[in-house]
């Protein structure tokens, strides 16, 4: 499931492949940008911002969001793609590489001068050079009645955490994901743990929160509804947080699914 660490790695692959190179061809396979031609333009930089990926080309920024199915892949020029061509939403060719965005949940091209305004709603980026834990805590605590899981998923508070990390850190902190922010003893500790978890996983293809890097043993609670808790053996519960929290910018409708241990969390 794409979260901030996934997008961070995707940006790294694209940076290595196309940053500092001139595009010899661009092919946008979405109606709004189908006639846009960026051939001859320099790729200035590639960056991630939370769950968003930004490719700065010429005087525009290509902004994409993976959502649930999206993926960026890099190929040698002429190499056969490993995903069907009909899933491609954009192709960016340099002299020796092709960067292809498949099934991107969001793809738009904006003026580079408008990028700061477009991304301005996002909170501090957990994997960015400008990470600001104090500001993230301030934003989370500004809505004391919101469930802590929803607050941590809200990209306006802190950018990058998805449902896997949030469910896992709630378990590790011993707090129910449904607990209101006002009843969380130490919001700063939860934010700090979220930061440490995503940093520890930013260079890993298979994220782990248990410290065990074996298939089926990498996570404490996420995706384990009905299975025994790894600590106490109690059956892991699965639920969904209510839609009354729809004002939060979580960026994916499935991100309110929660998992918790009723014995280890309260």
C-alpha positions as CSV (number, residue, x, y, z in Angstrom):
1,X,0.0,0.0,0.0
2,X,1.6,3.3,-1.0
3,X,2.5,5.5,1.9
4,X,5.2,8.2,2.3
5,X,8.0,5.7,2.3
6,X,6.9,4.2,-1.0
7,X,6.7,7.6,-2.7
8,X,10.1,8.5,-1.2
9,X,11.7,5.4,-2.9
10,X,9.8,6.1,-6.2
11,X,11.2,9.6,-6.2
12,X,14.7,8.3,-5.6
13,X,14.4,5.9,-8.6
14,X,13.1,8.6,-10.8
15,X,15.8,11.1,-9.6
16,X,18.5,8.7,-10.6
17,X,17.0,7.9,-13.9
18,X,15.9,11.3,-15.3
19,X,17.0,14.2,-13.1
20,X,19.4,16.6,-14.9
21,X,18.5,15.0,-18.2
22,X,16.6,16.5,-21.2
23,X,13.3,14.8,-22.2
24,X,13.3,13.7,-25.8
25,X,9.6,12.7,-25.6
26,X,6.6,13.0,-23.3
27,X,3.3,11.2,-23.7
28,X,0.5,12.1,-21.3
29,X,-2.3,9.6,-21.6
30,X,-5.0,11.6,-19.9
31,X,-7.3,13.8,-21.9
32,X,-6.6,17.1,-20.1
33,X,-2.9,16.9,-20.9
34,X,-2.9,14.8,-24.0
35,X,-1.5,17.5,-26.3
36,X,1.2,18.7,-23.9
37,X,4.7,18.2,-25.3
38,X,7.7,18.5,-22.9
39,X,10.3,17.3,-25.4
40,X,13.5,19.4,-25.2
41,X,12.8,20.4,-21.6
42,X,15.3,19.8,-18.7
43,X,14.2,17.7,-15.7
44,X,15.3,20.0,-12.9
45,X,14.5,17.8,-10.0
46,X,12.3,15.0,-8.6
47,X,11.0,15.1,-5.1
48,X,8.4,13.6,-2.8
49,X,6.2,15.5,-0.4
50,X,4.3,13.1,1.8
51,X,2.4,10.9,-0.5
52,X,2.8,13.2,-3.5
53,X,5.5,13.0,-6.2
54,X,6.7,16.1,-8.0
55,X,8.7,16.1,-11.2
56,X,9.9,19.6,-12.1
57,X,10.4,20.0,-15.9
58,X,11.1,23.2,-17.6
59,X,8.7,25.7,-16.1
60,X,6.1,23.2,-15.0
61,X,5.7,20.5,-12.3
62,X,4.2,17.1,-13.0
63,X,2.3,16.2,-9.9
64,X,1.2,12.7,-9.2
65,X,-0.4,10.7,-6.4
66,X,-0.3,6.9,-6.5
67,X,-3.5,6.3,-4.5
68,X,-4.1,2.6,-4.3
69,X,-2.9,1.2,-7.6
70,X,-0.4,3.7,-8.9
71,X,3.3,3.0,-9.6
72,X,6.2,4.6,-11.3
73,X,8.7,2.3,-13.1
74,X,11.9,3.0,-14.9
75,X,13.0,1.1,-18.0
76,X,15.9,1.3,-20.4
77,X,14.8,2.9,-23.7
78,X,13.2,0.2,-25.8
79,X,12.9,-2.2,-23.0
80,X,9.7,-4.1,-22.8
81,X,7.4,-2.9,-20.1
82,X,6.4,-5.2,-17.3
83,X,2.9,-3.8,-16.9
84,X,0.2,-3.5,-19.7
85,X,0.5,-0.4,-21.9
86,X,-3.1,0.5,-21.3
87,X,-2.4,1.2,-17.6
88,X,0.2,3.9,-18.5
89,X,-0.8,7.4,-17.7
90,X,2.4,9.2,-18.6
91,X,5.7,8.3,-20.3
92,X,8.8,10.5,-20.0
93,X,11.7,9.5,-22.2
94,X,15.3,10.6,-22.1
95,X,18.0,9.4,-24.4
96,X,18.5,6.2,-22.5
97,X,15.6,5.8,-20.0
98,X,11.8,5.7,-19.9
99,X,9.9,6.7,-16.8
100,X,6.4,5.4,-16.9
101,X,3.6,6.2,-14.4
102,X,1.0,3.4,-14.3
103,X,-2.5,3.8,-13.0
104,X,-1.7,7.0,-11.2
105,X,-4.6,8.1,-9.0
106,X,-3.9,11.7,-9.7
107,X,-1.9,13.2,-12.6
108,X,-1.7,16.9,-13.3
109,X,0.7,19.4,-14.7
110,X,0.9,22.8,-12.9
111,X,3.0,25.9,-13.4
112,X,6.2,25.6,-11.3
113,X,5.3,29.0,-9.8
114,X,2.0,27.5,-8.4
115,X,3.6,24.4,-6.8
116,X,4.0,26.0,-3.4
117,X,0.4,27.1,-3.3
118,X,-0.9,23.7,-4.5
119,X,1.1,21.8,-1.9
120,X,0.7,24.4,0.8
121,X,-2.2,22.6,2.6
122,X,0.2,19.7,3.6
123,X,1.6,19.5,7.0
124,X,5.3,18.9,7.7
125,X,6.8,16.2,5.6
126,X,8.0,13.2,7.7
127,X,10.7,12.4,5.2
128,X,11.5,16.0,4.2
129,X,14.4,18.2,5.1
130,X,11.9,20.6,6.7
131,X,10.4,18.1,9.1
132,X,9.0,20.0,12.1
133,X,7.8,17.7,14.9
134,X,6.5,20.6,17.0
135,X,4.4,22.0,14.2
136,X,3.0,18.5,13.5
137,X,2.0,18.1,17.2
138,X,0.4,21.5,17.3
139,X,-1.7,20.7,14.3
140,X,-2.8,17.3,15.7
141,X,-3.7,18.8,19.0
142,X,-5.7,21.6,17.4
143,X,-8.6,19.1,16.9
144,X,-8.9,17.4,20.3
145,X,-12.1,15.5,19.5
146,X,-10.8,13.7,16.4
147,X,-9.7,10.1,16.8
148,X,-5.9,9.8,17.1
149,X,-5.7,7.5,14.0
150,X,-7.6,10.0,11.9
151,X,-5.5,12.9,13.1
152,X,-2.3,11.1,12.3
153,X,-3.7,10.2,8.8
154,X,-4.7,13.8,8.1
155,X,-2.2,15.0,5.6
156,X,-2.8,18.6,6.8
157,X,-1.3,17.7,10.1
158,X,1.8,15.6,9.0
159,X,2.4,14.4,5.5
160,X,3.4,10.8,4.8
161,X,1.7,8.4,7.2
162,X,-0.8,5.9,5.9
163,X,-3.0,3.3,7.5
164,X,-0.2,0.7,8.0
165,X,2.0,3.0,10.0
166,X,-0.8,4.6,11.9
167,X,-2.3,1.3,13.1
168,X,1.1,-0.1,14.0
169,X,2.2,3.0,15.9
170,X,-1.1,3.0,17.8
171,X,-0.4,-0.6,18.9
172,X,3.2,0.3,19.9
173,X,1.9,3.2,21.9
174,X,-0.7,1.1,23.6
175,X,-3.6,3.4,22.5
176,X,-6.8,2.6,20.7
177,X,-7.0,4.2,17.2
178,X,-10.4,5.4,18.1
179,X,-9.2,7.3,21.2
180,X,-9.8,11.1,20.9
181,X,-6.7,13.2,20.6
182,X,-7.7,14.9,23.9
183,X,-7.4,11.6,25.7
184,X,-4.0,10.7,24.3
185,X,-1.4,11.1,27.1
186,X,1.5,12.1,24.9
187,X,0.7,13.2,21.4
188,X,4.3,14.2,20.8
189,X,5.5,10.6,21.5
190,X,3.0,9.3,18.9
191,X,4.3,11.8,16.3
192,X,7.9,11.0,17.2
193,X,7.2,7.2,16.8
194,X,5.5,7.8,13.5
195,X,8.6,9.7,12.3
196,X,11.0,7.0,13.5
197,X,9.0,4.2,11.9
198,X,8.8,5.8,8.5
199,X,12.5,6.8,8.5
200,X,13.5,3.3,9.4
201,X,11.5,1.9,6.5
202,X,12.2,4.6,3.8
203,X,14.9,2.4,2.1
204,X,13.1,-0.9,2.5
205,X,10.8,-2.6,-0.1
206,X,9.1,-4.6,2.7
207,X,8.3,-2.4,5.6
208,X,8.5,-3.8,9.1
209,X,7.5,-2.5,12.5
210,X,8.2,-5.7,14.5
211,X,11.9,-5.7,13.7
212,X,11.5,-9.2,12.2
213,X,12.1,-9.3,8.4
214,X,10.3,-12.5,7.6
215,X,7.2,-12.8,5.5
216,X,4.1,-12.8,7.7
217,X,5.9,-11.5,10.8
218,X,6.7,-7.9,9.8
219,X,3.7,-6.2,11.3
220,X,2.0,-6.3,14.7
221,X,-1.7,-5.7,13.9
222,X,-2.3,-4.3,10.4
223,X,-4.1,-6.8,8.2
224,X,-4.2,-9.3,11.1
225,X,-7.9,-9.1,12.1
226,X,-9.0,-12.3,13.8
227,X,-5.4,-13.5,14.4
228,X,-3.8,-13.7,17.8
229,X,-1.8,-10.7,19.1
230,X,1.9,-11.3,18.9
231,X,2.3,-10.1,22.4
232,X,-0.6,-11.5,24.4
233,X,-2.5,-13.9,22.1
234,X,-5.8,-11.9,22.3
235,X,-7.7,-11.9,19.0
236,X,-6.9,-8.8,16.9
237,X,-10.0,-6.7,16.2
238,X,-10.9,-5.0,12.9
239,X,-13.1,-2.0,12.5
240,X,-13.7,1.3,10.6
241,X,-13.8,4.8,11.9
242,X,-17.0,6.7,11.3
243,X,-17.6,8.9,8.3
244,X,-18.2,11.9,10.5
245,X,-14.5,12.5,10.2
246,X,-14.8,13.1,6.5
247,X,-13.4,16.6,6.8
248,X,-9.9,15.2,7.3
249,X,-7.7,15.0,4.3
250,X,-6.7,11.3,4.4
251,X,-6.4,10.9,0.6
252,X,-7.8,7.4,0.5
253,X,-11.2,6.1,1.4
254,X,-9.9,2.9,2.8
255,X,-7.6,4.5,5.3
256,X,-10.2,4.4,8.1
257,X,-9.9,0.7,8.5
258,X,-8.4,0.0,11.9
259,X,-6.8,-3.0,13.7
260,X,-6.1,-3.2,17.4
261,X,-5.5,-5.6,20.3
262,X,-8.2,-5.0,22.9
263,X,-5.8,-6.2,25.6
264,X,-2.7,-4.3,24.7
265,X,-4.4,-1.1,23.7
266,X,-6.8,1.1,25.7
